[in-house]
């Protein structure tokens, strides 16, 4: 059985400033592009049974710059819909709601088409991706790589490990990094986290 490689896209202006970014499709910064390029040695030597990206440009561009070819955009890899907190920092949210926690409180509705999502809704998307990943890993023809976003990949990791979606809070994920989920004695484990060249 292959491994699952999780790639968080490179830096954007809002990831740098700490603003919640879901549907706002910001480009990578110059530093973010360099981060993406630097990942190539960690990725291009592996064989992939499946390569998926978020449909957002920052993830697709990261995959391209990292040397991945043939990665397929998958809408289930989209970042958490932050609803009314799109573009807002946690510091600013805490001014109005000091005890607010994304993982337990969710987000208020945003503009039309962006109602926001709960951890359970993200968990349902992650479970759909896991079902596709399992069938690709079962072919034993290589690893699976997902290029996506911090909060989605954190929830995905929690679900892979058999944890509730909100336990994604335990896995801080930096921009422009590769993390690897593997197995040990038949059980899913975190083998590497936030790796950079």
Buried (B, 14 or more C-beta within 10 A) or exposed (E): EBBBBBBBBBBBEBBEEEBBBBBBBBEBBEBBBBBBBBBBEBBEEEEBBBBBBBBBBBBBBBBBBBBBEEBEBBEBBBBBBBBBBBBBBEEBBEEEEEEBEBBEEBBEEBEEEBBBBBBEBBBBBBBBBBEBBEEBBEEEEBBBBBBBBBBBBBBBBBBBBEBEBBBBBEBEBBBBBBBBBBBEEEEBEBBBBBBEE
